[in-house]
Amino acid sequence: MIEKLEEIFAQFEQKVGGLTNQADILNLKSEFIGKKGLISEVLKSLKDATPEQRKAIGPKANDIKNNITDMVAAKLTAIEAQEINEKLASSRIDISLTDDVKEGSSLGGGFHPRTLIQREIEDIFLSMGFDILDGPHIEDEFHNFEALNIPSDHPARDMQDTFWFHDPNAQSDEKKFLLRTHTSTIQVRGMRSRKPPFKFIAPGTVFRCERTDASHEMVFNQLEGMMVGEDISVSHLIYFMKTILKEIFKKDVEVRLRPGFFPFVEPGFELDIKCLICSGNGCSVCKQVGWVELLPCGMVHPNVLKAGGIDSEKYNGFAFGLGLDRLVMMKYGIDDIRHLQSGDLRFNTQFKTF
């Protein structure tokens, strides 16, 4: 019976080598080790074997079944890899081909609208003496929460809002890492590397575990700003905000400033812009209220200044967080934020060619 099992395995090896179709391989597997397969048929005679023969035949049959299973898995993996490589080879794009691409041609590339807005905003703030800073996407609790006066029981620290990393090698959870939930983390790094007075902006991508809709995404972009010095007031904040909006939209836009709570500013405000998609009449972007939350802002909380190594008795300042994606939507009349992350080249080509 052992010789019969070895003969069956040799037959399988011979047949599987010439197969290139996943369905055929799975059928062959069933033919040999299925419930009604050749191995099972041989083992039906096991009841007639002696106890000593059973001790030898059973392990031999199991080894052959395991070998067949492993060979099938390896064969399927090789076929899948080959199919992927063939698809990649057939869809390869030669990015070095630039000849004959003319302005307005369907072959021409295009800037993402967020890139256009970000460059425009950076130029505006550079003209007003601001620096431009950057920071890491993966942050620790100190920079993302603690230094920004966000206590451990704040809702923003719940799993529903934050993508956390788990380090299996960590002895404890005292220092956890996460995808940054706001670009305010760059403010902390900026304060700790500078001495007042200073002013800077910090554009970047942020990540939150949110349900997507017309105006919310899990991956989106913000632009933080901060100004610290002596005798900074809310009027300075309003001036810079109105200036930037006027420069972007090339006209006066209607805004409103209302109280808002943010742990890192006191007092805190929500600066809303009248929805430019529906002219304030109500739509899916503004949730039918006619206004779009665009710019949380306020005077920097003394605890945040202290965490940044700044004397809060001598200096104060303002900070703001501008939603770049929503600003893009208002600027270009885009009615769904998910278009910005779609990766559809047809969407990009509407804006500006190289």
Buried (B, 14 or more C-beta within 10 A) or exposed (E): BEEBBEEBBEBBEEBBEEBEEBEEBBEBBEBBBEEEBBBBEBBEEEEEBEEEEEEEBEEBBEEBBEBBEEBBEEBBEEBEEEEEEEEEEEEEEEEEEEEEEEEEEEEBBBBBBBBBBBEBBBEBBEEEEBEBBEBEEEBBBEBBBBBBBBEEEEEBBEEEBBBEEEEEEEEEEEEBBBBBBBBBBBBBBBBEEBEBEBBBBBBBBBBBBEEBEBBBBBBBBBBBBBBBBEEBEBEBBBEBBBEBBEBBBEEEBBBEBEEBEBBBBBEBBBBBBBBBBBEBEBBEBBBEEBBBBBBBBBBBBBBBBBBBEBEBEEBBBBBBBBBBBBBBBBBBEBEBBBBBBEEEEEBBBEBBBE
